[in-house]
Amino acid sequence: MKWLITGLNGTLAPVLARQAAGHGVQVLAWRREEVPPEDAAASQDWLHAQRPDAIAHLGMGSAEWAGRLAEYAAGQGLPFVFTSTAMVFHHEPDGPHAPGDARNAQDGYGQYKRGCEDAVLAAHPGASVVRIGWQIDPRQPGNNMLMALDQWQATQGRVAASSRWKPACSFMQDTAAALAGVLLQPVAGVLHLDSNAQEGHSFLEIVHALKQAYGRDHWDIQAHEDYVHDQRLVGGPARVPALSERLELPAARSATL
Ligand SMILES: NC(=O)c1ccc[n+]([C@@H]2O[C@H](COP(=O)([O-])OP(=O)(O)OC[C@H]3O[C@@H](n4cnc5c(N)ncnc54)[C@H](OP(=O)(O)O)[C@@H]3O)[C@@H](O)[C@H]2O)c1
């Protein structure tokens, strides 16, 4: 079996590629320098030559490219997973956010991802649009909460964390395992993957737990209440373990929500 995974120079795709290898799946990379995604004809030719068995579109790039990839997968009857984001939801109205909620992103990134979601779902009725939160990993460089906090400490001399933000977030290994599961057993439509969905920990609590778990004794954590958002991605079966299975955090929070 062969999966095309886009975005392999990025943060999450290499973690998914390692999951794929664990399933005995061969990984096919899209090299944009060799096949420009904007070149629709060359892209089609390349896809027909490579004949992947499933596509995981984790790369950025245009909504048009996302739609064309999904269209190819639909034509071949292939599983197709697109990674979207909690950022398709603005903080007003507040969450938690369910798959069918109105996507009201105000910023460019959220609006861009919304356009990609629409292009994918229009092209492939069986596609999985998987919304995820901020990813965490002790080693993987890139867009990674733990490393962003390291950077905040290095550049700002402190780690400012809101006690009134409940972020959507998950460990990359868990997200990648869930994405692999969806590729192996496709689920049509919009799915939410969030390890904070049930427990609802605040960003401040998560930052303290990461500090403890990863020996960041030098972090100067400063609590604030400036950002207020219950960003959790809820709805559907839990496909990722709860944060309390990965960090020293209380597990029974959901009972008090
Ligand atoms: N990391 C997170 O915390 C997080 C949170 C929510 C959602 N997501 C979503 O998860 C997916 C993977 O995220 P990520 O953190 O791995 O992303 P990333 O680190 O920013 O990597 C994105 C990759 O997309 C590819 N790409 C394709 N077209 C591009 C273009 N026009 N400009 C720039 N890059 C382009 C590049 O890989 P190639 O050179 O290999 O093509 C790039 O390395 C994305 O869909 C992202 O929106 C991530």
The ligand as an ORCA input file, in Angstrom:
! r2SCAN-3c Opt
* xyz 0 1
  N       1.049     22.214     13.647
  C      -0.095     22.577     14.238
  O      -0.132     22.884     15.444
  C      -1.392     22.592     13.441
  C      -2.544     23.031     14.086
  C      -3.744     23.027     13.396
  C      -3.792     22.624     12.083
  N      -2.652     22.239     11.465
  C      -2.755     21.809     10.062
  O      -2.057     20.587      9.889
  C      -1.414     20.559      8.606
  C       0.064     20.351      8.808
  O       0.522     21.406      9.626
  P       2.055     21.645      9.875
  O       2.178     22.296     11.193
  O       2.821     20.408      9.572
  O       2.344     22.734      8.751
  P       3.732     23.396      8.392
  O       4.771     22.955      9.361
  O       3.490     24.836      8.216
  O       4.098     22.711      7.004
  C       3.341     22.999      5.880
  C       3.986     22.348      4.676
  O       3.103     22.560      3.590
  C       3.845     22.441      2.383
  N       3.380     23.469      1.444
  C       2.658     23.228      0.345
  N       2.385     24.343     -0.300
  C       2.892     25.328      0.384
  C       2.905     26.718      0.208
  N       2.325     27.313     -0.839
  N       3.534     27.430      1.146
  C       4.097     26.858      2.209
  N       4.106     25.509      2.428
  C       3.515     24.773      1.503
  C       5.323     22.517      2.779
  O       5.810     21.204      2.711
  P       6.456     20.635      1.342
  O       7.624     21.504      1.036
  O       6.830     19.241      1.696
  O       5.383     20.713      0.290
  C       5.291     22.950      4.225
  O       6.379     22.446      4.954
  C      -1.777     21.887      7.954
  O      -2.918     21.666      7.177
  C      -2.136     22.791      9.116
  O      -3.047     23.793      8.709
  C      -1.465     22.205     12.109
*
